[in-house]
Amino acid sequence: MSVMRVKKQLSVVLAVLLASLPVSVRAQGGEDFTSFLARFTTSASFQYSRVKFPLKTPITLLDDDGETERTFPFTKEKWPLVDSGTMQEDRIEQEEGGIYVSRFTVNEPARKVFEAGFEESEGDLRLEFNLLPDGKWYVVDCYTAWYSSDLPIDELKQTIRYVQEENAAFKAENP
């Protein structure tokens, strides 16, 4: 094997190792997710500080014509505060039928995805948490049934007001 070929292979191996280094460093040196989540679900101010607004995925609703999609950035004013009960992993059989499941569907060292909803149907909630290079956890994306595609576009402002009212109650108990 030529010296040139060995150098090339070593540089490829080194590049791969260096590319993977930030993830492993973050996973080892970052904040504990369980402690983060406990604080996230019990403090409105902390929660707002740990959501990267606007979120990756905008809110998409059908226009009045029923065909045209309109998107709205998922901003702080639209964020429904999440309590600890919402983030509980559970499997609940409903009396009227159906099973409601809430669980982490991705549980990696630097990425967690929590999903909740009835089996065999569109979910009610999907939260994506990432451990960022600063060593802190943040919500980077969200889907919530508050803003499902079934929401008539003319009810968006009213829904935002209702979310803000719910948030005010949360803030009163969990500043």
N, C-alpha and C positions, 0 to 999 in steps of 0.2 A: 504494500500500500504506500502510495507516495505521501510525502510530507504535506504537500498541498491539500490532498484529499483528507488527511487526518485533521489538519487545521480547519478545513471547511466543516467537517462533522462536529468538531469541538465547538465551533462558533454557533452551529445550529442548536446543539445541546445547551450551550450557555444562554442563547436567546430564549429558549423554552423555559429554562430555569428562572431567568430574570422576569419573564412575562408572568410567571405564576407567583413570584415573590410577593407582590402587593396583597394578593388575596390571603396568603398564608400569614403574612405579618398582621393584616387587619383582623383575621380570625383569632390570632393568639393575643393581640394587644388591645382589642376593642372592648367596649362595654358589654357586660353580661346581658343577654337578651331578656331573660326572665325578670331581672331587676328593672330593666328599661320598660318592659311591658307593664309591670305593676305601677310604675310611676306614670306612664303614658295614659293609662286608663283611669287614673284617679286625680289628674291635674289638668285642667283645661289649658292653662298657660303653657305648661310643659308640652302638652299634645300639639298645640298650635306651633310651637317652636320646632317640633320634630316632624313636620309634614313639609315636603318640598313642593311648594306651590309655584306655578300651577302644576298639577299632576301630569304625568306622561300622557294619559289617555283623556281626551276632552269628553265632555258630556255631549252625546249625540241624540238628537230628537228629530222626529219627523215633522216637517212643516205642515201647515193646514191642508195642503193639497194631498197629503198622505203618501207622497212619493219622494219629495225633496228632503234630504237630510241637512240639518243645520247643526253646527258644532259650537259649543261654548267652552271656554277654558274652565277647568275645575279649579276654582280659586278658593281662598280662605273663607269668603262669605258664603260659599255653598257647602263647606265641609260640615258633615254631621258628626259631632263629638262621639267618640266610642267609649263605652264604659266597660268595666271588667266582666260583667255578665255576658256582654256581646262576644267577648273574646274567649269564652270558655269552650273547650273542646267537649263535644257532647253528641249523643245520638238519641233523639227523642221520637218515640212513636206517638203520633197524634191519634186522638179518639176517632176523628172523622176520616182517618186513613192517611197514609203518607208518613214518611220518616224524615225528620229535619236533622240534618247533619251539619256540625260545625267543627272544623279541624284545620290543622296546618297541613296543606297538601305539598308544600315544599319546605324542608327543614334543613337547610344547608348552613355551614358556618357563617357565611356572609349574606345569605338571602333566605327570607322566610315568606311564605304566602299562606294567608289564612282565608279560608272560604267557608261560607255558610249558606244553606238553602235546602230545599226539599230535594231528595233523591229523584232522579229522572226528570228534573226540570231546571230551568235557568236559575242560577244562584241569586241570593239576595245581597250578598256581600262578598267582596274579594279585596283584600288588602295586601299589598306587596311592601315588605320591609327590606331595606338594604343596609348593610354595614358599610358606611362610606369611609374614604381614606382618613378622615379625622378621627376614626375609631368610635363613632357614634351611630346609633340606629336611627333611620328615618323612614317614614312612609313615602314611597316614590310613585305609587300608582294605586288607584282605587276604582272599584265598581260598586255602586250601591243602588239598591232598588228604589231609593228616593228619586233617582234620576234615570229610571229605566226607559227604554225606547217606547214604552207604552204611555209615558207621560205626555199629555197634549202640550204642545209648545206654549199655548196661551196660559197654561197653569204653572209654568216654570217660576215666575216671580212669586206666586202664592206659595209654592212648595219651598222656595228659598226662605220666605218669611217664616213658614212653619218650622223649618230646620233651625232657624235662628232662635225661635221661641223655645224649642227643645234644648238648644245649646245654652240659653240663658238659665234654664232650670238646672242643667248640669253644672254650669259655672257657679251658681249659687251654693251648691253642695261641694263642689270640687274646684276651688279657684286655682 
